[in-house]
């Protein structure tokens, strides 16, 4: 696997659609838009690393996506 520093320019693994941005602990409404499709750059059991609305790769719980 490539370094996290290379994820932004790496091809997307797949695409996912954000189903909500309602977070209990963190503010994600500024970086995720429900209904929008995002490119997945990497994933773990718990997180998806996507190119968010800031244009950077961020890690988010899989529960935010369909």
N, C-alpha and C positions, 0 to 999 in steps of 0.2 A: 504494500500500500504506500502511496505517496505521502509526503510530509503535509501536515495541515496547512503549511504556508503555500502549498501549490494547489489547494482545493479550489480556489476561486477560478482558476484558469483551466482546471481539469474538466473533461466532459461530464455531463450529468449522468448519474447512475440511473435515475428515473425521475418522474415528476409526481408531485402530490398536490392535492387541493387542501387549503386551510379550511377547516370546518368551524373553528371558533378562535377567538383571541381573549377569552375570559380566563385570566390567570388569578389564582388565589394569592400568590406570593410576589410575582414579578410583573412589571408593566410590559406587555407585549403588543398592546394595541397600536403602538407607534411603529412597529416593525413587521407585523403580520396583518393581512387583510383577509377576513373570511370570504370564501368564494374564489380567491385568487390562486393560481397555479404557481408552484415554486419548483425550482430545480434542486434535486437532492444531490449533494456532492459526496456525502459519506453518511453512514448510520451505525448505531450500536443497538444493543437490545432495548435501550430506553430512549435514545435520542435520535433525531434526524438533524443533519447539518445541511441547511439550505441557504441559498442566496436570498436574503430577506429584502425588505423594502429600502434598506440603507445601501444596498448594492454590495454588501459584505456577507461572508459566510457566518451564520450564527447557529448555535445548537439549541434545539427546542424539543420538549417532550413530544413523543409520537402522538399523544392524545389530542394535539392541536390539528392533526391532519387526518384526511380520509385515506 
